[in-house]
């Protein structure tokens, strides 16, 4: 009986071989905890802290080895009996990670409202249209509207002013326009009588300007001005920065 039992057990021992290997990533770093599976018998183990694994490999013509780890593409390889004589190196590659679109921008609401330093701060945020002194001088503006050449949402409006014929800036009839001077609403010269600084200063006195055609782009401190209480819709907002123009 003992001889018969040995005769039955012997083929299982002979037919079982050891399959050794290591699991690594694409940078050759060991991966721990990867699940290693043989398809024929469902045997499975997990790789150790050095990425190593050891499986009992039946003596068959072929078998399929599968390796998987969360965050990595599954690995599959067809094995022959001769593969058990060498250590296998399994390389797992990460799934590409899709990131949300990221846009870096300055918080415009923290920029200075009534000083020229706020102009550069808001320009760095990337919302609105901006022209500095150098860009304005390059346009060689003769009329007030010349400073806006090439800008969308505005148009040239000829008119006679206190200094004679001039071309001012305007918008389509369906839109309204709000202009701020040094970040503020129109200044006053006496007894709260409003006046338009473009009738007092020339284009050469403008050292910077910014324009917001869409209300969503208007910085927080200016939103009240861009949507007047008597207007059913927000307006195009222009901000002029003038040399030597102080609020009175």
Secondary structure, 3 states (H helix, E strand, C coil): CHHHHHHHHHHHHHHEEEEEEEEEECCCCECCCCEEEECCCCCEEECCCCCEEEEEEECCCEEEEEEECCCECCEEEEEEHHHHHCCEEEEECECCCCCCCCCCCCCHHHCCCCCCHHHHHHHHHCCCEEEEHHHHHHCCCCCHHHHHCCCCCCEEEEEEECCEEEEEEECCCCCCEEEEECCECCCEEECCEECCHHHCCCHHHEEEEEEECCHHHCCHHHHHHHCCCCCCCCCEEEEEEECCCCCC
